[in-house]
Amino acid sequence: MPASPDRKRGANATARFETTLRTSNVANWLRTSSNARYLHVANLYLAGMSAGIFLFWKAVLFPRV
């Protein structure tokens, strides 16, 4: 049985990509409007600030300790 036109080499790539994007965890996480998204962002922000303060402390204030 011959392949249908939408099953040929280049035509199905976009549909496959859209299906992958539609069912991905990142897309679901970005689509939700729960507070967990903001907690993740705040957690990453606080971790980055802590690392930045620590590196500033070690490199600028006390470089030889």
C-alpha positions in Angstrom: 0.0 0.0 0.0 1.6 3.3 -1.0 2.2 6.0 1.6 -0.2 8.8 1.8 1.1 12.3 0.9 1.1 13.4 4.6 3.3 10.4 5.5 6.1 11.3 3.1 9.5 12.3 4.2 9.2 16.1 4.9 5.5 16.5 5.6 5.4 14.5 8.8 8.3 16.1 10.5 6.3 19.2 11.5 3.4 17.1 12.8 5.8 14.9 14.7 7.5 18.0 16.2 4.2 19.5 17.2 3.1 16.3 18.9 6.4 16.1 20.8 6.0 19.7 21.8 2.4 19.3 22.8 3.1 16.3 25.1 6.3 17.5 26.6 6.6 18.2 30.3 8.1 21.6 29.7 5.1 22.7 27.6 2.7 21.4 30.3 4.7 23.1 33.0 4.6 26.4 31.1 0.9 26.0 30.4 -0.2 25.5 34.0 -1.0 28.5 36.1 -0.2 27.0 39.4 2.0 28.6 42.1 4.6 25.8 41.8 6.0 27.6 38.7 6.7 30.8 40.7 8.1 28.7 43.5 10.6 27.1 41.1 11.6 30.5 39.7 12.0 32.0 43.2 14.1 29.0 44.3 16.4 29.3 41.3 16.7 33.1 42.0 17.6 32.5 45.6 20.1 29.8 44.7 21.8 32.1 42.2 21.9 35.0 44.6 23.4 32.8 47.3 26.1 31.6 44.9 26.8 35.1 43.7 27.2 36.4 47.2 29.5 33.5 48.1 31.7 34.1 45.1 31.8 37.8 45.7 32.8 37.1 49.3 35.6 34.7 48.4 36.9 36.5 45.3 36.6 40.2 46.3 36.5 40.5 50.0 38.8 37.7 51.2 40.7 36.4 48.1 43.5 34.7 50.1 41.5 33.0 52.9 
